[in-house]
Amino acid sequence: MDVQGKLYICPTPIGNLEDITLRVLKVLKEVDLIAAEDTRHTIKLLNHFDIKKPLTSYHEHNKREKGKLLIQKLLNGENIALVSDAGMPGISDPGEDLIKLAIESDLEVIALPGPTASTLALVISGLPTRKFVFEGFLPSNKKERREALLSIKSEERTIILYESPYRVKALLDDMLSIFGERDIALCRELTKKYEEIFRGSIKESINRFTQDDPKGEFVIIVKGAEKTKVNSISEEWAGMTIKDHLLKYTDEGMTKKDAVKRVAEDRGLPKNEVYKESIDI
């Protein structure tokens, strides 16, 4: 019987190269092939630790074709290490798809522990850590981003978001508009020389990053909605269906479009869910 290869999920440092684990180094030295999100980025890591192994690219734009090729190599007995540019492969990157393919092909997948920006930022934020939800990158389109924020407006758990420096100001503006004031922590350049943790309110963070152009990838930790506030809103509309709620506003002179938006905000629901109830009005 042919021996199948193993897929190793290898977290890499998010900034400080000393954060790599001994076990990850051992695996990178022993596998037959390393699949990297950006080979130009990964080669610097390998050179630093004097690791000389074949590299192949596996990223968002070639994952369909390359994924099949990598699975075939695993089936043929090659051991492959999957790495992303930084942190844990499979979290907000195309590694998720390769892992799924490997599991569907009955291949052994071994995940190694290591650095990940989301939990590091959560722990250092000073915000509640007992319960949290990871949302990753929200849509870059303004309308879709606002809809995504509206859908988590009533979330009581601490929220973890990722954002690029080019969109962080727009995200903060939308958060203030939809969430209102909340405690927040903006973490950038984690583990690097210019690491910064900004703790304060959403409005304070807007002021901070309006004065200085944001640099580096951001992990944003947002305090969840207050339970008492969420309950008071839900009780206000508890005896009314979504359709009756819509009719209340349209009878007051609102357009149906504005009524849908308002009801979604009142009830902490996605707009598309409210829109379905408005179709036959």
C-alpha atoms as a printed R data frame, in Angstrom:
    type eleno elety resid chain resno       x      y      z
1   ATOM     1    CA   MET     A     1   0.000  0.000  0.000
2   ATOM     2    CA   ASP     A     2   1.351  3.422 -0.939
3   ATOM     3    CA   VAL     A     3   2.212  5.662  2.007
4   ATOM     4    CA   GLN     A     4   0.465  9.019  1.801
5   ATOM     5    CA   GLY     A     5   2.154 12.249  2.788
6   ATOM     6    CA   LYS     A     6   1.112 14.553  5.601
7   ATOM     7    CA   LEU     A     7   0.063 18.192  5.448
8   ATOM     8    CA   TYR     A     8   1.644 20.245  8.250
9   ATOM     9    CA   ILE     A     9   0.038 23.562  9.194
10  ATOM    10    CA   CYS     A    10   2.983 25.711 10.298
11  ATOM    11    CA   PRO     A    11   2.409 29.098 11.974
12  ATOM    12    CA   THR     A    12   5.147 31.639 11.290
13  ATOM    13    CA   PRO     A    13   6.088 34.791 13.239
14  ATOM    14    CA   ILE     A    14   3.832 37.827 12.823
15  ATOM    15    CA   GLY     A    15   6.833 40.110 13.203
16  ATOM    16    CA   ASN     A    16   9.581 38.984 15.549
17  ATOM    17    CA   LEU     A    17  11.408 36.005 14.015
18  ATOM    18    CA   GLU     A    18  12.333 34.717 17.482
19  ATOM    19    CA   ASP     A    19   8.675 33.736 17.992
20  ATOM    20    CA   ILE     A    20   8.956 30.707 15.703
21  ATOM    21    CA   THR     A    21   8.757 27.398 17.593
22  ATOM    22    CA   LEU     A    22  11.431 24.700 17.597
23  ATOM    23    CA   ARG     A    23   8.855 22.219 16.322
24  ATOM    24    CA   VAL     A    24   7.948 24.389 13.306
25  ATOM    25    CA   LEU     A    25  11.652 24.748 12.448
26  ATOM    26    CA   LYS     A    26  12.065 20.965 12.666
27  ATOM    27    CA   VAL     A    27   9.114 20.332 10.352
28  ATOM    28    CA   LEU     A    28  10.241 22.955  7.808
29  ATOM    29    CA   LYS     A    29  13.640 21.249  7.648
30  ATOM    30    CA   GLU     A    30  12.156 17.772  7.175
31  ATOM    31    CA   VAL     A    31   9.256 18.174  4.709
32  ATOM    32    CA   ASP     A    32   9.602 17.631  0.971
33  ATOM    33    CA   LEU     A    33   7.927 20.881 -0.028
34  ATOM    34    CA   ILE     A    34   6.825 24.180  1.532
35  ATOM    35    CA   ALA     A    35   3.646 25.816  0.170
36  ATOM    36    CA   ALA     A    36   3.765 29.550  0.878
37  ATOM    37    CA   GLU     A    37   1.318 32.396  0.373
38  ATOM    38    CA   ASP     A    38   4.183 34.587 -0.914
39  ATOM    39    CA   THR     A    39   7.435 32.760 -1.677
40  ATOM    40    CA   ARG     A    40   9.394 36.041 -1.708
41  ATOM    41    CA   HIS     A    41   8.309 36.674  1.875
42  ATOM    42    CA   THR     A    42   8.873 33.110  3.078
43  ATOM    43    CA   ILE     A    43  12.337 32.759  1.536
44  ATOM    44    CA   LYS     A    44  13.563 35.495  3.908
45  ATOM    45    CA   LEU     A    45  12.360 33.433  6.870
46  ATOM    46    CA   LEU     A    46  13.954 30.254  5.527
47  ATOM    47    CA   ASN     A    47  17.249 32.002  4.802
48  ATOM    48    CA   HIS     A    48  17.304 33.446  8.328
49  ATOM    49    CA   PHE     A    49  17.138 29.939  9.782
50  ATOM    50    CA   ASP     A    50  19.300 28.389  7.030
51  ATOM    51    CA   ILE     A    51  16.505 26.128  5.767
52  ATOM    52    CA   LYS     A    52  16.914 24.978  2.190
53  ATOM    53    CA   LYS     A    53  13.741 23.324  0.944
54  ATOM    54    CA   PRO     A    54  11.757 23.625 -2.306
55  ATOM    55    CA   LEU     A    55   9.129 26.376 -2.245
56  ATOM    56    CA   THR     A    56   5.895 26.665 -4.207
57  ATOM    57    CA   SER     A    57   3.311 29.432 -4.193
58  ATOM    58    CA   TYR     A    58  -0.211 28.804 -2.929
59  ATOM    59    CA   HIS     A    59  -2.362 31.922 -2.722
60  ATOM    60    CA   GLU     A    60  -5.863 33.303 -3.324
61  ATOM    61    CA   HIS     A    61  -5.399 33.623 -7.095
62  ATOM    62    CA   ASN     A    62  -4.030 30.126 -7.822
63  ATOM    63    CA   LYS     A    63  -5.573 28.071 -5.012
64  ATOM    64    CA   ARG     A    64  -7.985 26.149 -7.242
65  ATOM    65    CA   GLU     A    65  -5.362 24.730 -9.630
66  ATOM    66    CA   LYS     A    66  -2.464 24.606 -7.151
67  ATOM    67    CA   GLY     A    67  -4.634 22.995 -4.488
68  ATOM    68    CA   LYS     A    68  -5.316 19.994 -6.734
69  ATOM    69    CA   LEU     A    69  -1.609 19.685 -7.525
70  ATOM    70    CA   LEU     A    70  -0.620 19.784 -3.855
71  ATOM    71    CA   ILE     A    71  -3.224 17.177 -2.947
72  ATOM    72    CA   GLN     A    72  -1.838 14.881 -5.653
73  ATOM    73    CA   LYS     A    73   1.674 15.320 -4.257
74  ATOM    74    CA   LEU     A    74   0.395 14.400 -0.793
75  ATOM    75    CA   LEU     A    75  -1.352 11.333 -2.211
76  ATOM    76    CA   ASN     A    76   1.942 10.379 -3.854
77  ATOM    77    CA   GLY     A    77   3.678 10.381 -0.485
78  ATOM    78    CA   GLU     A    78   5.233 13.861 -0.257
79  ATOM    79    CA   ASN     A    79   5.080 15.699  3.061
80  ATOM    80    CA   ILE     A    80   4.121 19.362  2.680
81  ATOM    81    CA   ALA     A    81   4.323 22.307  5.094
82  ATOM    82    CA   LEU     A    82   1.728 25.051  4.592
83  ATOM    83    CA   VAL     A    83   2.729 28.547  5.716
84  ATOM    84    CA   SER     A    84   1.126 31.965  5.344
85  ATOM    85    CA   ASP     A    85   2.892 35.320  5.294
86  ATOM    86    CA   ALA     A    86   2.450 35.575  9.062
87  ATOM    87    CA   GLY     A    87   0.619 33.754 11.815
88  ATOM    88    CA   MET     A    88  -1.588 30.682 11.566
89  ATOM    89    CA   PRO     A    89  -2.377 29.391  8.051
90  ATOM    90    CA   GLY     A    90  -6.099 28.984  7.457
91  ATOM    91    CA   ILE     A    91  -7.107 32.101  9.411
92  ATOM    92    CA   SER     A    92  -8.258 34.753  6.915
93  ATOM    93    CA   ASP     A    93  -6.153 33.215  4.146
94  ATOM    94    CA   PRO     A    94  -6.512 30.578  1.393
95  ATOM    95    CA   GLY     A    95  -4.962 27.862  3.554
96  ATOM    96    CA   GLU     A    96  -8.513 27.133  4.717
97  ATOM    97    CA   ASP     A    97  -9.331 25.692  1.285
98  ATOM    98    CA   LEU     A    98  -6.266 23.418  1.113
99  ATOM    99    CA   ILE     A    99  -6.941 22.059  4.585
100 ATOM   100    CA   LYS     A   100 -10.532 21.274  3.582
101 ATOM   101    CA   LEU     A   101  -9.344 19.532  0.399
102 ATOM   102    CA   ALA     A   102  -6.835 17.439  2.354
103 ATOM   103    CA   ILE     A   103  -9.458 16.336  4.889
104 ATOM   104    CA   GLU     A   104 -11.899 15.454  2.095
105 ATOM   105    CA   SER     A   105  -9.122 13.354  0.517
106 ATOM   106    CA   ASP     A   106  -8.632 11.428  3.798
107 ATOM   107    CA   LEU     A   107  -5.129 12.819  4.189
108 ATOM   108    CA   GLU     A   108  -3.548 13.408  7.579
109 ATOM   109    CA   VAL     A   109  -3.452 17.075  8.564
110 ATOM   110    CA   ILE     A   110  -1.253 18.086 11.492
111 ATOM   111    CA   ALA     A   111  -1.575 21.589 12.950
112 ATOM   112    CA   LEU     A   112   1.317 23.005 14.955
113 ATOM   113    CA   PRO     A   113   0.758 25.689 17.621
114 ATOM   114    CA   GLY     A   114   2.333 29.084 17.199
115 ATOM   115    CA   PRO     A   115   1.842 32.828 16.747
116 ATOM   116    CA   THR     A   116  -1.519 34.289 15.774
117 ATOM   117    CA   ALA     A   117  -2.328 37.994 15.873
118 ATOM   118    CA   SER     A   118  -5.993 37.673 16.893
119 ATOM   119    CA   THR     A   119  -5.567 36.093 20.331
120 ATOM   120    CA   LEU     A   120  -2.405 38.099 21.062
121 ATOM   121    CA   ALA     A   121  -4.309 41.345 20.461
122 ATOM   122    CA   LEU     A   122  -7.304 40.121 22.465
123 ATOM   123    CA   VAL     A   123  -5.192 39.313 25.521
124 ATOM   124    CA   ILE     A   124  -3.340 42.638 25.481
125 ATOM   125    CA   SER     A   125  -6.445 44.746 24.728
126 ATOM   126    CA   GLY     A   126  -7.642 44.816 28.325
127 ATOM   127    CA   LEU     A   127 -11.173 43.984 27.135
128 ATOM   128    CA   PRO     A   128 -13.163 40.891 28.261
129 ATOM   129    CA   THR     A   129 -11.614 37.623 27.045
130 ATOM   130    CA   ARG     A   130 -14.005 35.045 28.501
131 ATOM   131    CA   LYS     A   131 -16.194 35.060 25.373
132 ATOM   132    CA   PHE     A   132 -15.225 36.470 21.986
133 ATOM   133    CA   VAL     A   133 -16.058 36.236 18.294
134 ATOM   134    CA   PHE     A   134 -13.624 36.485 15.371
135 ATOM   135    CA   GLU     A   135 -14.949 38.364 12.319
136 ATOM   136    CA   GLY     A   136 -11.640 38.844 10.467
137 ATOM   137    CA   PHE     A   137 -11.658 41.271  7.530
138 ATOM   138    CA   LEU     A   138 -15.014 42.931  6.847
139 ATOM   139    CA   PRO     A   139 -15.968 43.724  3.205
140 ATOM   140    CA   SER     A   140 -14.085 46.608  1.606
141 ATOM   141    CA   ASN     A   141 -17.287 47.853 -0.071
142 ATOM   142    CA   LYS     A   142 -18.833 50.539  2.163
143 ATOM   143    CA   LYS     A   143 -22.420 49.298  1.859
144 ATOM   144    CA   GLU     A   144 -21.473 45.682  2.536
145 ATOM   145    CA   ARG     A   145 -19.206 46.710  5.409
146 ATOM   146    CA   ARG     A   146 -22.008 48.673  7.074
147 ATOM   147    CA   GLU     A   147 -24.375 45.716  6.659
148 ATOM   148    CA   ALA     A   148 -21.785 43.434  8.280
149 ATOM   149    CA   LEU     A   149 -21.385 45.845 11.198
150 ATOM   150    CA   LEU     A   150 -25.154 46.107 11.583
151 ATOM   151    CA   SER     A   151 -25.393 42.312 11.792
152 ATOM   152    CA   ILE     A   152 -23.024 42.253 14.800
153 ATOM   153    CA   LYS     A   153 -24.257 45.446 16.465
154 ATOM   154    CA   SER     A   154 -26.019 43.489 19.228
155 ATOM   155    CA   GLU     A   155 -23.186 40.954 19.700
156 ATOM   156    CA   GLU     A   156 -22.425 40.801 23.442
157 ATOM   157    CA   ARG     A   157 -19.111 38.965 23.081
158 ATOM   158    CA   THR     A   158 -15.860 40.835 22.474
159 ATOM   159    CA   ILE     A   159 -15.347 41.248 18.711
160 ATOM   160    CA   ILE     A   160 -12.043 40.709 16.877
161 ATOM   161    CA   LEU     A   161 -11.554 42.379 13.485
162 ATOM   162    CA   TYR     A   162  -8.661 42.653 11.031
163 ATOM   163    CA   GLU     A   163  -8.152 45.730  8.845
164 ATOM   164    CA   SER     A   164  -5.554 47.236  6.533
165 ATOM   165    CA   PRO     A   165  -4.103 50.703  7.244
166 ATOM   166    CA   TYR     A   166  -5.800 52.009  4.080
167 ATOM   167    CA   ARG     A   167  -9.349 51.284  5.305
168 ATOM   168    CA   VAL     A   168  -9.091 51.551  9.072
169 ATOM   169    CA   LYS     A   169 -10.356 55.167  9.203
170 ATOM   170    CA   ALA     A   170 -13.442 54.319  7.127
171 ATOM   171    CA   LEU     A   171 -14.123 51.295  9.319
172 ATOM   172    CA   LEU     A   172 -13.891 53.360 12.508
173 ATOM   173    CA   ASP     A   173 -16.273 55.995 11.101
174 ATOM   174    CA   ASP     A   174 -18.813 53.300 10.227
175 ATOM   175    CA   MET     A   175 -18.417 51.662 13.630
176 ATOM   176    CA   LEU     A   176 -19.121 54.936 15.433
177 ATOM   177    CA   SER     A   177 -22.187 55.498 13.256
178 ATOM   178    CA   ILE     A   178 -23.614 52.011 13.837
179 ATOM   179    CA   PHE     A   179 -22.290 50.905 17.257
180 ATOM   180    CA   GLY     A   180 -22.166 54.297 18.946
181 ATOM   181    CA   GLU     A   181 -19.401 54.768 21.498
182 ATOM   182    CA   ARG     A   182 -17.671 51.574 22.633
183 ATOM   183    CA   ASP     A   183 -14.402 50.685 24.328
184 ATOM   184    CA   ILE     A   184 -11.908 49.585 21.704
185 ATOM   185    CA   ALA     A   185  -8.271 48.592 21.294
186 ATOM   186    CA   LEU     A   186  -6.337 49.072 18.046
187 ATOM   187    CA   CYS     A   187  -3.225 46.898 17.858
188 ATOM   188    CA   ARG     A   188  -0.693 47.400 15.073
189 ATOM   189    CA   GLU     A   189   2.807 46.169 14.265
190 ATOM   190    CA   LEU     A   190   2.409 43.455 16.923
191 ATOM   191    CA   THR     A   191   5.751 41.957 18.102
192 ATOM   192    CA   LYS     A   192   7.647 44.425 15.888
193 ATOM   193    CA   LYS     A   193   9.872 47.375 16.820
194 ATOM   194    CA   TYR     A   194   7.079 49.957 16.491
195 ATOM   195    CA   GLU     A   195   4.320 47.914 18.128
196 ATOM   196    CA   GLU     A   196   1.471 50.125 19.333
197 ATOM   197    CA   ILE     A   197  -1.623 49.335 21.385
198 ATOM   198    CA   PHE     A   198  -4.174 52.160 21.434
199 ATOM   199    CA   ARG     A   199  -6.912 51.757 24.031
200 ATOM   200    CA   GLY     A   200  -9.855 54.109 24.297
201 ATOM   201    CA   SER     A   201 -13.248 54.827 22.725
202 ATOM   202    CA   ILE     A   202 -14.098 54.608 19.034
203 ATOM   203    CA   LYS     A   203 -14.247 58.415 18.827
204 ATOM   204    CA   GLU     A   204 -10.850 58.738 20.518
205 ATOM   205    CA   SER     A   205  -9.342 56.230 18.107
206 ATOM   206    CA   ILE     A   206 -10.718 58.218 15.141
207 ATOM   207    CA   ASN     A   207  -9.031 61.341 16.509
208 ATOM   208    CA   ARG     A   208  -5.786 59.449 17.083
209 ATOM   209    CA   PHE     A   209  -5.545 58.066 13.566
210 ATOM   210    CA   THR     A   210  -6.775 61.225 11.879
211 ATOM   211    CA   GLN     A   211  -3.785 63.100 13.273
212 ATOM   212    CA   ASP     A   212  -1.308 60.434 12.126
213 ATOM   213    CA   ASP     A   213  -1.637 58.275  9.019
214 ATOM   214    CA   PRO     A   214  -2.098 54.680 10.173
215 ATOM   215    CA   LYS     A   215   0.677 52.244  9.259
216 ATOM   216    CA   GLY     A   216   0.876 48.468  9.536
217 ATOM   217    CA   GLU     A   217  -1.866 45.856  9.640
218 ATOM   218    CA   PHE     A   218  -4.429 46.348 12.420
219 ATOM   219    CA   VAL     A   219  -6.139 43.961 14.794
220 ATOM   220    CA   ILE     A   220  -9.155 45.749 16.271
221 ATOM   221    CA   ILE     A   221 -10.731 44.540 19.501
222 ATOM   222    CA   VAL     A   222 -14.213 45.898 20.232
223 ATOM   223    CA   LYS     A   223 -16.142 45.528 23.475
224 ATOM   224    CA   GLY     A   224 -19.435 43.705 22.990
225 ATOM   225    CA   ALA     A   225 -22.830 45.364 23.298
226 ATOM   226    CA   GLU     A   226 -24.153 45.990 26.789
227 ATOM   227    CA   LYS     A   227 -26.693 43.350 27.699
228 ATOM   228    CA   THR     A   228 -29.078 45.796 29.365
229 ATOM   229    CA   LYS     A   229 -29.055 48.023 26.287
230 ATOM   230    CA   VAL     A   230 -29.771 45.127 23.936
231 ATOM   231    CA   ASN     A   231 -32.592 43.856 26.141
232 ATOM   232    CA   SER     A   232 -34.239 47.275 26.387
233 ATOM   233    CA   ILE     A   233 -34.270 47.575 22.601
234 ATOM   234    CA   SER     A   234 -35.687 44.080 22.106
235 ATOM   235    CA   GLU     A   235 -38.389 44.618 24.731
236 ATOM   236    CA   GLU     A   236 -39.504 47.810 22.994
237 ATOM   237    CA   TRP     A   237 -40.410 45.888 19.846
238 ATOM   238    CA   ALA     A   238 -41.135 42.486 21.432
239 ATOM   239    CA   GLY     A   239 -44.880 42.630 20.814
240 ATOM   240    CA   MET     A   240 -44.572 43.741 17.194
241 ATOM   241    CA   THR     A   241 -43.772 41.664 14.094
242 ATOM   242    CA   ILE     A   242 -41.152 42.915 11.655
243 ATOM   243    CA   LYS     A   243 -43.907 43.682  9.145
244 ATOM   244    CA   ASP     A   244 -45.920 45.684 11.690
245 ATOM   245    CA   HIS     A   245 -42.734 47.497 12.660
246 ATOM   246    CA   LEU     A   246 -42.192 48.429  9.006
247 ATOM   247    CA   LEU     A   247 -45.795 49.571  8.614
248 ATOM   248    CA   LYS     A   248 -45.445 51.789 11.665
249 ATOM   249    CA   TYR     A   249 -42.702 53.770  9.949
250 ATOM   250    CA   THR     A   250 -44.249 53.809  6.461
251 ATOM   251    CA   ASP     A   251 -47.540 55.018  7.976
252 ATOM   252    CA   GLU     A   252 -45.543 57.849  9.542
253 ATOM   253    CA   GLY     A   253 -44.380 58.886  6.073
254 ATOM   254    CA   MET     A   254 -41.056 57.058  5.708
255 ATOM   255    CA   THR     A   255 -40.117 55.500  2.381
256 ATOM   256    CA   LYS     A   256 -39.984 51.729  2.423
257 ATOM   257    CA   LYS     A   257 -36.207 51.850  1.903
258 ATOM   258    CA   ASP     A   258 -35.716 54.107  4.940
259 ATOM   259    CA   ALA     A   259 -38.137 52.016  6.988
260 ATOM   260    CA   VAL     A   260 -36.149 48.840  6.226
261 ATOM   261    CA   LYS     A   261 -32.939 50.540  7.355
262 ATOM   262    CA   ARG     A   262 -34.526 51.883 10.533
263 ATOM   263    CA   VAL     A   263 -36.165 48.576 11.508
264 ATOM   264    CA   ALA     A   264 -32.881 46.719 10.933
265 ATOM   265    CA   GLU     A   265 -31.141 49.174 13.266
266 ATOM   266    CA   ASP     A   266 -33.931 48.997 15.883
267 ATOM   267    CA   ARG     A   267 -33.924 45.220 16.012
268 ATOM   268    CA   GLY     A   268 -30.214 44.592 15.368
269 ATOM   269    CA   LEU     A   269 -31.016 42.534 12.257
270 ATOM   270    CA   PRO     A   270 -29.359 42.324  8.815
271 ATOM   271    CA   LYS     A   271 -31.117 44.607  6.305
272 ATOM   272    CA   ASN     A   272 -31.706 41.766  3.838
273 ATOM   273    CA   GLU     A   273 -33.689 39.884  6.491
274 ATOM   274    CA   VAL     A   274 -35.932 42.908  7.081
275 ATOM   275    CA   TYR     A   275 -36.199 43.559  3.343
276 ATOM   276    CA   LYS     A   276 -37.741 40.105  2.775
277 ATOM   277    CA   GLU     A   277 -40.570 41.078  5.142
278 ATOM   278    CA   SER     A   278 -41.120 44.334  3.236
279 ATOM   279    CA   ILE     A   279 -41.597 42.851 -0.253
280 ATOM   280    CA   ASP     A   280 -45.379 42.511 -0.119
281 ATOM   281    CA   ILE     A   281 -45.942 45.889  1.593
